């Protein structure tokens, strides 16, 4: 497949628009009335998968135009961000996340508890840190478009979730926002909430460590040693 930075930017642009436009309240309501809830979710998932597959193919075929050469400090920053990404993804996915599609059906009330005291959108921040980490570790134009775009999708999606949940849950979500923060650690730093010992289960942290080690080992197995041994 032929690739170019322009085509990659177009694919990423469509991916971003689809993730911000399709879940918009008016459009989602109309599509759900036409297709049903499961029909809407299936269509949304298929569009996302198709656009993601196209993006990956275009990314692989794009020319390598170096913007900067990642130095050791950038590689360490990248690894640190991936450690945070592993933690947020593991804790967010393994907790009763009130932002998920199933939350209403499972009666998962928004509560400032555990990982949600750090940020009310741990999974989205996990993907954002993943994107920023890989953009830092690569430094060429295609990587900045692809991984930078994924970070934009994650954080833009988190903002949209706040807006949608505010409309759906009203005062319940507003009260949740008052005790939590969008940006990690801000609610704790400003005294809006306080983290108690043991609020995040030890096994979630253990899984996060396993995920992080698996990421490093997986990259090494593919011939991409991402772990810098030197600090200078």
ZAGU-428171 format. One record per residue: residue in three letters; z, x negated, y negated of N, C-alpha, C in turn; residue number from 1. Coordinates in pm, whole numbers, plus 50000, padded with zeros to 5 digits. Atoms other than C-alpha are relative to their C-alpha. Example, Ala and Ser with C-alpha at 12.3 -4.5 7.8 and 13.67 -1.06 7.14 Angstrom:
    aa     n_Z     n_X     n_Y    ca_Z    ca_X    ca_Y     c_Z     c_X     c_Y     i
   ALA   50000   49911   50119   50780   48770   50450   50000   49910   49880     1
   SER   49994   50082   50119   50714   48633   50106   50073   50077   49891     2
***
This chain:
    aa     n_Z     n_X     n_Y    ca_Z    ca_X    ca_Y     c_Z     c_X     c_Y     i
   UNK   50000   49916   50120   50000   50000   50000   50000   49912   49875     1
   UNK   50003   50074   50126   49910   49873   49653   50122   50039   49915     2
   UNK   49885   49973   50084   50199   49840   49412   49985   49936   49865     3
   UNK   49999   50056   50135   50249   49777   49045   50130   50044   49934     4
   UNK   49878   49962   50071   50539   49789   48804   49985   50137   49935     5
   UNK   50025   49869   50063   50378   50087   48630   50018   50112   50102     6
   UNK   49988   49899   49895   50355   50279   48958   50146   50015   50044     7
   UNK   49859   49995   49964   50712   50187   49045   50081   50075   49894     8
   UNK   49931   49931   50109   50831   50305   48703   49972   50150   50005     9
   UNK   50035   49858   49987   50643   50634   48755   50079   50064   50114    10
   UNK   49927   49947   49885   50800   50683   49099   50148   50016   49968    11
   UNK   49859   49992   50037   51145   50606   48965   50024   50110   49897    12
   UNK   49989   49894   50101   51090   50836   48666   50002   50138   50064    13
   UNK   50004   49872   49931   50998   51124   48896   50127   50023   50082    14
   UNK   49877   49990   49922   51300   51049   49115   50118   50039   49910    15
   UNK   49893   49968   50095   51532   51058   48813   49987   50144   49952    16
   UNK   50022   49864   50050   51376   51378   48676   50035   50103   50107    17
   UNK   49972   49904   49892   51397   51551   49016   50150   50017   50022    18
   UNK   49857   49994   49977   51767   51465   49046   50076   50062   49882    19
   UNK   49934   49940   50115   51848   51589   48697   49949   50140   49969    20
   UNK   50059   49870   50033   51609   51885   48666   50024   50104   50109    21
   UNK   49987   49901   49892   51623   52051   49010   50141   50058   50012    22
   UNK   49866   49940   49992   52005   52090   49008   50042   50074   49873    23
   UNK   49965   49931   50125   51997   52230   48650   50025   50148   50028    24
   UNK   49951   49865   49967   52170   52569   48645   49889   50105   50004    25
   UNK   50103   49895   50007   51873   52785   48538   49899   49984   50112    26
   UNK   50101   50024   49896   51618   52623   48769   50059   50018   50139    27
   UNK   49937   49986   49868   51860   52603   49061   50021   50147   50035    28
   UNK   49975   49857   49975   51951   52972   49023   49871   50071   50040    29
   UNK   50128   49935   49968   51585   53077   49023   49949   49960   50137    30
   UNK   50048   50049   49870   51495   52860   49321   50087   50053   50114    31
   UNK   49911   49948   49896   51800   52976   49514   49972   50147   50027    32
   UNK   50036   49859   49981   51704   53341   49454   49872   50014   50081    33
   UNK   50127   49995   49928   51354   53267   49585   50012   49949   50143    34
   UNK   50000   50070   49871   51441   53035   49876   50129   50019   50079    35
   UNK   49869   49996   49936   51805   53108   49954   50069   49865   49981    36
   UNK   49923   50123   50022   52083   52848   49933   49953   49886   50090    37
   UNK   50041   50104   49907   51979   52659   50245   49855   49959   49978    38
   UNK   50140   50033   50030   51611   52680   50153   49990   49907   49880    39
   UNK   49997   50087   50118   51687   52528   49813   50046   49860   50038    40
   UNK   49945   50131   49961   51898   52248   49966   49901   49922   50086    41
   UNK   50099   50067   49914   51631   52175   50228   49884   49947   49917    42
   UNK   50111   50043   50086   51355   52162   49966   50039   49883   49911    43
   UNK   49950   50108   50086   51564   51945   49735   50010   49870   50080    44
   UNK   49984   50118   49915   51641   51706   50022   49865   49940   50037    45
   UNK   50133   50050   49962   51277   51682   50131   49931   49929   49884    46
   UNK   50059   50063   50119   51160   51607   49776   50066   49866   49973    47
   UNK   49927   50125   50024   51431   51342   49737   49960   49892   50101    48
   UNK   50037   50096   49895   51346   51176   50070   49858   49950   49979    49
   UNK   50140   50038   50021   50972   51180   49996   49987   49904   49882    50
   UNK   50007   50087   50118   51018   51028   49649   50066   49865   50027    51
   UNK   49931   50125   49968   51264   50769   49782   49912   49912   50089    52
   UNK   50089   50077   49912   51024   50665   50060   49883   49941   49922    53
   UNK   50111   50050   50084   50741   50634   49806   50047   49884   49915    54
   UNK   49945   50106   50085   50961   50428   49574   50020   49871   50078    55
   UNK   49974   50120   49919   51062   50189   49852   49870   49928   50033    56
   UNK   50129   50059   49967   50701   50135   49956   49936   49932   49879    57
   UNK   50057   50058   50122   50587   50076   49597   50080   49876   49959    58
   UNK   49915   50115   50034   50884   49844   49539   49963   49878   50084    59
   UNK   50036   50110   49910   50794   49632   49842   49866   49937   49964    60
   UNK   50135   50049   50032   50434   49603   49723   49985   49953   49856    61
   UNK   50009   50037   50142   50517   49533   49357   49999   49848   49982    62
   UNK   50003   50145   50026   50447   49189   49208   50138   49947   49963    63
   UNK   49870   50062   50029   50740   48947   49175   49991   49931   49864    64
   UNK   50000   50056   50135   50781   48890   48803   50145   49973   49961    65
   UNK   49860   50036   50022   51102   48700   48737   50040   50021   49854    66
   UNK   49944   49979   50133   51309   48813   48438   50111   49898   49975    67
   UNK   49897   50104   50008   51606   48586   48505   50030   49952   50142    68
   UNK   49961   50055   49871   51728   48361   48786   50150   50020   50017    69
   UNK   49857   49976   49982   52064   48482   48921   50075   49868   50025    70
   UNK   49919   50120   49978   52318   48201   48883   50121   50036   50088    71
   UNK   49886   49976   49909   52637   48163   49088   50094   50106   49945    72
   UNK   49912   49900   50061   52842   48368   48841   49946   50141   50022    73
   UNK   50061   49869   49979   52595   48656   48870   50012   50042   50146    74
   UNK   49989   49969   49857   52604   48633   49250   50142   50042   50035    75
   UNK   49861   49960   49978   52983   48649   49248   50027   50137   49940    76
   UNK   49984   49868   50062   52971   48945   49008   49935   50107   50088    77
   UNK   50070   49907   49911   52721   49111   49242   50085   50033   50122    78
   UNK   49915   49979   49882   52951   49062   49541   50125   50082   49966    79
   UNK   49883   49924   50043   53249   49194   49346   49965   50148   49981    80
   UNK   50044   49861   50020   53056   49506   49246   49974   50069   50134    81
   UNK   50023   49941   49869   52955   49559   49610   50131   50030   50071    82
   UNK   49868   49972   49945   53321   49535   49711   50053   50132   49942    83
   UNK   49959   49875   50064   53399   49808   49457   49917   50118   50051    84
   UNK   50088   49894   49949   53097   50009   49576   50046   50044   50139    85
   UNK   49953   49967   49865   53224   49990   49936   50127   50083   49995    86
   UNK   49873   49928   50013   53569   50107   49829   49979   50142   49950    87
   UNK   50023   49867   50056   53446   50397   49617   49924   50090   50097    88
   UNK   50077   49920   49905   53193   50512   49877   50086   50044   50117    89
   UNK   49915   49966   49885   53439   50496   50168   50106   50103   49961    90
   UNK   49892   49909   50041   53725   50665   49980   49945   50135   49955    91
   UNK   50057   49875   50049   53502   50922   49811   49943   50087   50110    92
   UNK   50062   49923   49891   53315   51024   50127   50102   50047   50103    93
   UNK   49899   49966   49899   53631   51036   50340   50115   50081   49942    94
   UNK   49899   49915   50064   53833   51247   50094   49942   50138   49975    95
   UNK   50047   49865   50032   53815   51615   50006   49944   49999   49859    96
   UNK   50065   50019   50129   53566   51568   49728   49960   50136   49941    97
   UNK   50031   49869   50059   53555   51875   49498   49861   50008   49937    98
   UNK   50133   50000   50060   53213   51769   49368   49889   50031   50101    99
   UNK   50103   49982   49899   53031   51815   49700   49951   50145   50007   100
   UNK   50060   49867   49986   52807   52111   49783   50091   50092   50082   101
   UNK   49919   49918   49911   53044   52228   50057   50139   50032   49945   102
   UNK   49863   49989   50051   53355   52214   49835   50046   50146   49986   103
   UNK   49962   49860   50022   53355   52585   49743   50021   50073   50132   104
   UNK   49989   49932   49871   53297   52702   50101   50121   49952   50079   105
   UNK   49886   50057   49929   53568   52470   50234   50130   50015   49921   106
   UNK   49883   49977   50087   53805   52570   49951   50069   49869   49961   107
   UNK   49947   50128   50048   53845   52212   49830   50020   50011   49849   108
   UNK   49968   49984   50141   54019   52262   49497   49999   49863   49930   109
   UNK   49994   50127   50074   53980   51994   49227   50144   49959   49973   110
   UNK   49863   50049   50017   54301   51791   49238   49996   49853   49960   111
   UNK   49987   50140   50041   54392   51469   49059   50088   49930   50101   112
   UNK   49926   50055   49887   54491   51294   49378   49920   49885   50062   113
   UNK   50064   50110   49930   54416   50962   49548   49890   49934   49920   114
   UNK   50113   50069   50063   54078   50810   49466   49956   50070   49873   115
   UNK   50045   49924   50116   54014   51088   49212   50085   49973   49876   116
   UNK   49924   50047   50116   54288   50947   48990   49933   49878   49937   117
   UNK   50073   50117   50052   54071   50637   48955   49874   50046   49929   118
   UNK   50116   49935   50062   53754   50837   48884   49974   50129   50074   119
   UNK   50027   49873   49932   53659   51196   48956   49864   49999   50071   120
   UNK   50130   50010   49933   53317   51076   49080   49987   49867   50076   121
   UNK   50002   50129   49931   53388   50791   49326   49869   49968   50071   122
   UNK   50124   50026   49926   53072   50834   49534   49887   49960   49905   123
   UNK   50104   50031   50097   52845   50834   49230   50019   49860   49942   124
   UNK   49973   50134   50050   53016   50524   49094   49972   49896   50107   125
   UNK   50033   50090   49891   52979   50365   49436   49852   49967   50002   126
   UNK   50145   50023   50004   52602   50411   49420   49959   49925   49873   127
   UNK   50031   50070   50125   52596   50295   49057   50032   49851   50013   128
   UNK   49963   50141   49980   52783   49974   49145   49903   49931   50097   129
   UNK   50100   50054   49906   52544   49924   49438   49872   49964   49926   130
   UNK   50123   50026   50074   52245   49951   49204   50013   49882   49905   131
   UNK   49980   50109   50096   52387   49722   48935   50016   49868   50074   132
   UNK   49980   50120   49920   52495   49471   49201   49868   49940   50045   133
   UNK   50128   50050   49949   52146   49444   49347   49905   49959   49887   134
   UNK   50080   50044   50115   51981   49426   49005   50043   49862   49955   135
   UNK   49946   50132   50039   52210   49133   48918   49960   49891   50098   136
   UNK   50024   50101   49897   52145   48957   49247   49853   49964   50015   137
   UNK   50143   50026   49983   51766   48974   49223   49933   49944   49874   138
   UNK   50048   50054   50126   51659   48938   48861   49852   50013   49972   139
   UNK   50143   49982   50031   51291   49027   48894   49976   50144   49954   140
   UNK   50026   49873   50069   51127   49318   48716   50007   50121   50092   141
   UNK   50001   49886   49907   51073   49541   49020   50142   50038   50041   142
   UNK   49860   49973   49962   51441   49506   49120   50075   50068   49887   143
   UNK   49931   49938   50114   51558   49593   48770   49959   50146   49986   144
   UNK   50047   49861   50008   51343   49908   48772   50061   50082   50113   145
   UNK   49956   49924   49882   51437   50013   49126   50152   50016   50003   146
   UNK   49854   49992   49988   51807   49927   49140   50066   50050   49872   147
   UNK   49948   49947   50125   51870   49989   48771   49979   50150   49991   148
   UNK   50028   49856   49999   51705   50328   48809   50094   50078   50089   149
   UNK   49906   49932   49909   51928   50414   49104   50138   50015   49935   150
   UNK   49872   49990   50072   52234   50338   48890   49994   50112   49896   151
   UNK   50018   49893   50099   52096   50569   48619   50007   50137   50068   152
   UNK   49996   49874   49925   52042   50845   48878   50143   50037   50036   153
   UNK   49862   49974   49957   52399   50808   49006   50087   50047   49884   154
   UNK   49913   49965   50113   52570   50817   48666   49951   50126   49928   155
   UNK   50053   49877   50058   52335   51082   48526   50035   50120   50085   156
   UNK   49962   49892   49909   52403   51291   48835   50146   50036   49987   157
   UNK   49856   49974   50017   52778   51252   48784   50026   50081   49874   158
   UNK   49986   49923   50125   52749   51375   48424   49956   50145   50020   159
   UNK   50050   49866   49974   52544   51668   48543   50098   50080   50086   160
   UNK   49901   49933   49916   52804   51749   48809   50116   50055   49917   161
   UNK   49893   49954   50088   53073   51769   48542   49958   50127   49927   162
   UNK   50050   49885   50075   52859   52010   48340   49989   50123   50090   163
   UNK   50019   49887   49910   52774   52228   48642   50134   50055   50049   164
   UNK   49869   49956   49952   53132   52239   48772   50079   50071   49889   165
   UNK   49935   49934   50113   53256   52331   48425   49952   50145   49989   166
   UNK   50058   49865   50007   53020   52629   48428   50048   50086   50116   167
   UNK   49964   49924   49881   53114   52731   48783   50150   50029   50009   168
   UNK   49855   49988   49980   53490   52672   48779   50080   50021   49873   169
   UNK   49933   49974   50127   53573   52699   48410   50127   49919   49980   170
   UNK   49872   50065   50034   53937   52623   48328   50051   49911   50113   171
   UNK   49952   50079   49886   54002   52490   48679   49943   49857   49995   172
   UNK   50061   50132   50010   53755   52204   48632   50041   49930   49871   173
   UNK   49957   50058   50127   53854   52150   48269   50140   49938   50015   174
   UNK   49866   50054   49974   54216   52101   48384   49991   49873   50084   175
   UNK   50024   50118   49916   54089   51855   48648   49951   49883   49914   176
   UNK   50051   50104   50090   53899   51663   48379   50111   49944   49911   177
   UNK   49891   50043   50088   54213   51649   48164   50093   49900   50067   178
   UNK   49913   50091   49925   54397   51461   48440   49926   49881   50059   179
   UNK   50081   50105   49939   54111   51236   48547   49909   49938   49895   180
   UNK   50096   50059   50093   53840   51022   48393   49865   49980   50068   181
   UNK   50135   50028   49949   53467   50976   48431   49989   49851   50034   182
   UNK   50004   50145   49980   53490   50596   48390   50122   49956   50082   183
   UNK   49887   50042   49916   53705   50430   48660   50115   49938   49921   184
   UNK   49873   50054   50049   54068   50355   48569   50039   50043   49858   185
   UNK   49968   49961   50138   54052   50505   48218   50117   50098   49996   186
   UNK   49890   49902   49998   54282   50798   48308   50133   49933   50025   187
   UNK   49876   50073   49971   54540   50558   48450   50039   49913   49881   188
   UNK   49973   50091   50112   54508   50311   48162   50051   50075   49877   189
   UNK   49960   49923   50118   54554   50587   47901   50121   50088   50026   190
   UNK   49880   49923   49969   54848   50746   48079   49976   50145   50035   191
   UNK   50030   49863   49963   54669   51070   48171   50050   50033   50141   192
   UNK   49952   49982   49864   54772   51017   48532   50064   49870   50046   193
   UNK   49931   50118   49947   54967   50775   48747   49977   49991   50149   194
   UNK   50026   50019   49858   54879   50630   49084   50132   49971   50073   195
   UNK   49880   50021   49919   55156   50660   49341   49967   49917   50123   196
   UNK   50020   50083   49883   55201   50422   49631   49959   50085   50120   197
   UNK   50043   49933   49879   55015   50531   49943   49909   50120   49978   198
   UNK   50087   49884   50026   54796   50792   49770   49862   49983   50062   199
   UNK   50125   50027   49931   54484   50627   49904   50035   49947   50139   200
   UNK   49962   50040   49864   54522   50608   50285   49952   49859   50035   201
   UNK   50033   50139   49965   54525   50255   50426   49872   49991   50082   202
   UNK   50117   50006   49912   54256   50344   50679   49869   50014   49920   203
   UNK   50120   49994   50084   54011   50431   50399   49968   49861   49944   204
   UNK   50020   50136   50050   54063   50084   50251   49950   49909   50110   205
   UNK   50045   50080   49886   54017   49933   50597   49853   50025   50029   206
   UNK   50141   49966   49979   53688   50115   50642   49914   49939   49889   207
   UNK   50073   50061   50112   53580   49993   50296   49979   49851   50024   208
   UNK   50011   50143   49969   53653   49633   50401   49896   49978   50110   209
   UNK   50098   50009   49892   53454   49688   50722   49858   50021   49950   210
   UNK   50131   49974   50059   53165   49831   50522   49949   49880   49921   211
   UNK   50035   50117   50081   53169   49532   50288   49960   49881   50088   212
   UNK   50031   50109   49907   53178   49278   50571   49868   50027   50072   213
   UNK   50124   49962   49934   52902   49469   50748   49879   49978   49911   214
   UNK   50109   50023   50095   52689   49452   50434   49963   49853   49993   215
   UNK   50026   50143   50008   52727   49075   50410   49933   49950   50128   216
   UNK   50056   50041   49871   52658   49029   50783   49858   50052   50018   217
   UNK   50134   49942   49989   52358   49262   50767   49898   49925   49919   218
   UNK   50091   50078   50082   52201   49070   50482   49971   49864   50064   219
   UNK   50017   50131   49935   52260   48741   50666   49907   50012   50121   220
   UNK   50084   49979   49882   52097   48882   50982   49853   50017   49962   221
   UNK   50138   49981   50049   51790   48969   50773   49949   49876   49927   222
   UNK   50043   50124   50064   51774   48612   50641   50031   49993   49853   223
   UNK   49962   49999   50142   51933   48692   50304   50149   49971   49990   224
   UNK   49860   50038   50011   52257   48499   50275   50047   50027   49857   225
   UNK   49960   49957   50134   52428   48673   49984   50133   49941   49956   226
   UNK   49866   50047   50032   52761   48493   49995   49996   49859   49941   227
   UNK   50001   50134   50061   52785   48204   49743   50130   49925   50030   228
   UNK   49882   50077   49965   53022   47935   49865   50053   49919   49883   229
   UNK   49958   50080   50113   53030   47740   49539   50031   50090   49880   230
   UNK   49960   49922   50118   53193   47865   49221   49937   49946   49872   231
   UNK   50060   50059   50119   52996   47642   48983   49855   49966   50026   232
***
